[in-house]
């Protein structure tokens, strides 16, 4: 039953029902009629009514950027199960398509309007972080950021040290003799930028700075469509004769596209080409890809724990939790291929 239906049956306006739920000014006669309808139908949003009065709605908002990436789906599932176990209702908001910063900003406003207890913001857009919007909101409502390096330390955050994880990737590949390593990334994002920096610095330190064509930007790199886009981009390069000895994909979507392109062109993995992914999703497991494990379950649990700590209000000091990633080695990496002269 909805508030509109309650208003109709009670013979009052929706605004009157809202005032009753919010303990606002309303005549005793109209209040009694509304409450009678609520009691008659055992109106389930009675919990919301109490929440509006106490400002405790027992709801959490989660904003993520897409659900076609298994990494995001895995994270949502972990958070949802945790919320169910502790009795919280979870609102999941999906930012997809163009103008993600605008969509993210609108969702943040909607969640505030719904008086959620707290918000988990997964991989905030650079625009909303750099503008100070997120920091401003964090002063108004308990908020936890995921996978964003908050150098200021003024916002609760749960992070996996992706710089450390990328360092493990580069050490593994370089120990195998690889120096011609492609780097596949999405359009924008702090995690892409930080990993690219490690990639460049490691190759430069080894005396093998990457060539311009070794950086491949995949527009749909964070969505399922990125598999085919990556495959097509690399297929074209492979057919032109440009084949590196190794490829790193900033997520398993791009790494899977690279694996498909290699198979399409008869390029043996790992004998001719080594491939490493990131996030360690089911794509990596099914494709036998080496990948950086971002400890999704641990991040999900830590984010709820930290948000509940912030919602408790006993201590307002922001917390920053940093988890250590693990490089999971499978059969997609091997010694660097030596060209025969």
C-alpha positions, 0 to 999 in steps of 0.5 A: 500500500502506498501513501497515495492509497492511504490518502484516498481511503482516508479521504485526505490529501497526500500532504496530510498523510505526510504530516501524520508520518512526520508528526506535523500539524494536522487536526485530531480528526484527520490524524485519527482517520489516517492512523486507522487506515494505516493500522487496518492495512498494517502499512509496512512503511510504518518503519519509515514513519518512525524513521522520519520522526527519529531521523533513523530510517534504517536504510543505506544508499550504495552508489556504484558505476555499472553492474555489467562488471562482475567486480561491481556485482560481487561488491553489491552482493556482499554489501546486500547480504551484510545489510540483510543480516544486520537489518538494514534496507539497501538502496542501490543506485547505478551510474551508467552512460554519459555524464556520470558525475551528474548522475552521481550528484543526482543520486547523492541528492536523492539519497539525502532527501530519502533520509538514509542513515548513510551512504557508500560511494563506490569509486567516486567520479573525479569531478565530484571528489575534486570539487569538494562535493563529497567532502561537503556531504560527508559533513552532513551524513555518514559516508564511506568512499570505496577505492578512492585515495583520500590524501586529505584523510577527512572522509571515511574510506576503505581502499585496497592498495592498488599501487602495491598490487600494480607493483606486484604485477610489474615485478612478476612480469619483469622477473619473467623477462617482459619489457614490451608490456601493453597497458589497457585502461578505461577512459578516466579514473583515479585507479587507472591513473595510479596503475598507469603511473606504476607501469610507466615508472617500472619500465622506465627504471628498467631502461625500457620506457613504453612506446606510445602504442603500448597504452590502449584506452578502452572507452567501454572498459568498465562494462561488458561491452569492453570485452568486445571493444578490447578484442577488436582493438587488439585484433587490429594491432595483432594483424598489423604485426604489433604483438607485445610479449605481455598485456596488463588489463586494468580489470578482468573485462579488458584482460578477457578481451585480450585473451579472446584477441589472442585466441582469434589470431592463434597467439599462444598464451602464455608461450607467445603472450602473457596476460594479467587482469585485475579484480580477480572476478569469475572472468579471471577464474573461468579464463585461467587468467592471472589477476590482482585480487581486490579482496571484494568480500573484505572490502564490502564487510569493512565498508559496512562496519565503517559506515555503522561506526560512523552512523553510531556517532560516538566518534566523528574522527574519519577512518581510513582502512587500507587492505592489501591486494594479492596477485593470483597466478594462473596459467596466463603468464610465462617467460617473455617470448624471444623473437628469433633473428 
